[in-house]
Amino acid sequence: NEGPRGALAVGDLRTADDHLQAFGSPVEAALAAEHLVLRAELALRQDGDGRRVEAEHLAHQAIERADTAGRPDLVCEALDVVARSARSRRLEDAVDPLRRSLAMAEDAGLVRWRLRALNELGTVEMLATADGRRLDRARREAQAAGALDV
Protein backbone atom coordinates (compact mmCIF):
# COMPACT_ATOMS: atom_id res chain seq x y z
CA ASN A 1 0.00 0.00 0.00
CA GLU A 2 1.67 3.19 -1.16
CA GLY A 3 1.32 6.76 -0.07
CA PRO A 4 1.06 8.40 3.32
CA ARG A 5 -2.02 6.42 4.40
CA GLY A 6 -0.28 3.12 3.75
CA ALA A 7 2.87 4.28 5.51
CA LEU A 8 0.86 5.43 8.55
CA ALA A 9 -1.01 2.11 8.59
CA VAL A 10 2.25 0.20 9.02
CA GLY A 11 3.79 2.76 11.37
CA ASP A 12 6.39 4.05 8.91
CA LEU A 13 6.23 7.68 10.05
CA ARG A 14 9.27 8.80 8.08
CA THR A 15 7.86 7.56 4.77
CA ALA A 16 4.45 9.07 5.59
CA ASP A 17 6.13 12.40 6.30
CA ASP A 18 8.15 12.18 3.06
CA HIS A 19 4.96 11.56 1.06
CA LEU A 20 3.12 14.43 2.72
CA GLN A 21 6.04 16.83 2.21
CA ALA A 22 6.33 15.85 -1.45
CA PHE A 23 2.62 16.38 -2.01
CA GLY A 24 2.75 20.00 -0.85
CA SER A 25 -0.41 21.86 0.16
CA PRO A 26 -3.35 21.02 -2.10
CA VAL A 27 -5.91 23.71 -2.88
CA GLU A 28 -8.98 21.57 -3.68
CA ALA A 29 -11.03 21.20 -0.47
CA ALA A 30 -11.29 17.40 -0.32
CA LEU A 31 -7.60 16.87 -1.05
CA ALA A 32 -6.65 19.61 1.39
CA ALA A 33 -8.83 18.02 4.08
CA GLU A 34 -7.28 14.60 3.56
CA HIS A 35 -3.77 16.08 3.54
CA LEU A 36 -4.47 17.96 6.79
CA VAL A 37 -5.98 14.94 8.54
CA LEU A 38 -3.00 12.78 7.53
CA ARG A 39 -0.60 15.46 8.78
CA ALA A 40 -2.60 15.57 12.03
CA GLU A 41 -2.39 11.79 12.41
CA LEU A 42 1.34 11.91 11.76
CA ALA A 43 1.82 14.67 14.34
CA LEU A 44 -0.20 12.71 16.90
CA ARG A 45 2.01 9.66 16.46
CA GLN A 46 5.33 11.49 16.65
CA ASP A 47 7.24 12.21 19.82
CA GLY A 48 7.95 15.68 21.04
CA ASP A 49 6.54 18.60 22.93
CA GLY A 50 3.56 20.21 21.30
CA ARG A 51 2.85 17.40 18.84
CA ARG A 52 -0.61 16.75 20.28
CA VAL A 53 -1.43 20.46 20.14
CA GLU A 54 -0.24 20.54 16.53
CA ALA A 55 -2.28 17.42 15.73
CA GLU A 56 -5.42 18.95 17.20
CA HIS A 57 -4.87 22.23 15.34
CA LEU A 58 -4.38 20.44 12.01
CA ALA A 59 -7.40 18.23 12.65
CA HIS A 60 -9.63 21.27 13.27
CA GLN A 61 -8.45 22.72 9.95
CA ALA A 62 -9.23 19.39 8.29
CA ILE A 63 -12.75 19.43 9.73
CA GLU A 64 -13.45 22.81 8.15
CA ARG A 65 -12.14 21.72 4.75
CA ALA A 66 -13.91 18.36 4.88
CA ASP A 67 -17.21 20.05 5.79
CA THR A 68 -16.76 22.39 2.82
CA ALA A 69 -16.00 19.45 0.54
CA GLY A 70 -18.97 17.42 1.78
CA ARG A 71 -16.73 14.60 3.07
CA PRO A 72 -18.23 13.29 6.34
CA ASP A 73 -15.70 10.45 6.33
CA LEU A 74 -12.84 12.93 6.60
CA VAL A 75 -14.72 14.95 9.23
CA CYS A 76 -15.07 11.77 11.31
CA GLU A 77 -11.41 10.93 10.81
CA ALA A 78 -10.35 14.43 11.89
CA LEU A 79 -12.69 14.35 14.89
CA ASP A 80 -11.08 11.07 15.91
CA VAL A 81 -7.68 12.80 15.92
CA VAL A 82 -9.13 15.72 17.91
CA ALA A 83 -10.55 13.31 20.48
CA ARG A 84 -7.34 11.32 20.85
CA SER A 85 -5.36 14.54 21.21
CA ALA A 86 -7.79 15.98 23.75
CA ARG A 87 -7.94 12.75 25.72
CA SER A 88 -4.33 13.22 26.75
CA ARG A 89 -5.29 16.47 28.53
CA ARG A 90 -8.50 15.29 30.13
CA LEU A 91 -10.67 12.31 29.33
CA GLU A 92 -13.79 14.49 29.34
CA ASP A 93 -12.34 16.68 26.56
CA ALA A 94 -12.62 13.75 24.14
CA VAL A 95 -16.37 13.23 24.63
CA ASP A 96 -17.79 16.08 22.51
CA PRO A 97 -15.72 15.36 19.38
CA LEU A 98 -16.55 11.67 19.70
CA ARG A 99 -20.27 12.37 20.06
CA ARG A 100 -20.12 14.64 17.02
CA SER A 101 -18.29 11.95 15.07
CA LEU A 102 -20.83 9.32 16.13
CA ALA A 103 -23.77 11.50 15.05
CA MET A 104 -22.14 12.35 11.72
CA ALA A 105 -21.24 8.72 11.05
CA GLU A 106 -24.80 7.62 11.82
CA ASP A 107 -26.29 10.34 9.59
CA ALA A 108 -23.95 9.50 6.71
CA GLY A 109 -24.16 5.71 7.11
CA LEU A 110 -20.42 5.40 7.81
CA VAL A 111 -20.32 2.08 9.66
CA ARG A 112 -16.56 2.05 10.26
CA TRP A 113 -16.51 5.54 11.76
CA ARG A 114 -19.64 4.84 13.81
CA LEU A 115 -18.00 1.77 15.31
CA ARG A 116 -14.77 3.66 15.90
CA ALA A 117 -16.62 6.47 17.72
CA LEU A 118 -18.56 3.95 19.85
CA ASN A 119 -15.32 2.20 20.72
CA GLU A 120 -13.55 5.43 21.65
CA LEU A 121 -16.53 6.69 23.70
CA GLY A 122 -16.62 3.34 25.47
CA THR A 123 -12.91 3.55 26.21
CA VAL A 124 -13.27 7.05 27.65
CA GLU A 125 -16.22 5.98 29.80
CA MET A 126 -14.40 2.89 31.02
CA LEU A 127 -11.30 4.90 31.96
CA ALA A 128 -13.32 7.69 33.59
CA THR A 129 -15.94 5.66 35.46
CA ALA A 130 -14.93 1.98 35.17
CA ASP A 131 -18.20 1.45 33.26
CA GLY A 132 -17.53 -0.88 30.36
CA ARG A 133 -21.09 -1.21 29.01
CA ARG A 134 -20.61 1.08 25.98
CA LEU A 135 -17.27 -0.55 25.20
CA ASP A 136 -18.91 -3.97 25.34
CA ARG A 137 -21.69 -2.70 23.03
CA ALA A 138 -19.07 -1.39 20.61
CA ARG A 139 -17.32 -4.78 20.64
CA ARG A 140 -20.56 -6.67 19.96
CA GLU A 141 -21.53 -4.31 17.12
CA ALA A 142 -18.05 -4.49 15.59
CA GLN A 143 -18.14 -8.29 15.68
CA ALA A 144 -21.61 -8.32 14.12
CA ALA A 145 -20.35 -6.02 11.34
CA GLY A 146 -17.24 -8.12 10.80
CA ALA A 147 -15.04 -5.19 11.78
CA LEU A 148 -12.56 -7.17 13.82
CA ASP A 149 -9.96 -4.39 13.58
CA VAL A 150 -12.22 -2.15 15.70
Salt bridges, closest charged atoms under 4 A:
GLU34 OE2 - ARG5 NE 3.02
GLU41 OE2 - ARG45 NE 2.79
GLU41 OE1 - ARG84 NH2 2.40
GLU54 OE1 - ARG51 NH1 2.60
GLU56 OE1 - ARG89 NH1 2.65
ASP67 OD2 - ARG100 NH2 3.40
ASP73 OD2 - ARG71 NH2 2.73
GLU77 OE2 - ARG5 NH1 2.77
ASP80 OD2 - ARG84 NE 2.95
ASP80 OD1 - ARG116 NE 3.10
GLU92 OE1 - ARG90 NE 3.75
ASP93 OD2 - ARG89 NE 3.46
ASP93 OD1 - ARG90 NH2 3.25
GLU106 OE2 - ARG114 NE 3.37
GLU120 OE1 - ARG87 NH1 2.61
GLU120 OE2 - ARG116 NH2 3.74
GLU125 OE2 - ARG134 NH2 2.87
ASP131 OD2 - ARG133 NH2 2.64
ASP136 OD1 - ARG139 NH2 2.53
ASP136 OD2 - ARG140 NH1 2.41
GLU141 OE1 - ARG114 NH1 2.49
GLU141 OE2 - ARG137 NE 2.91
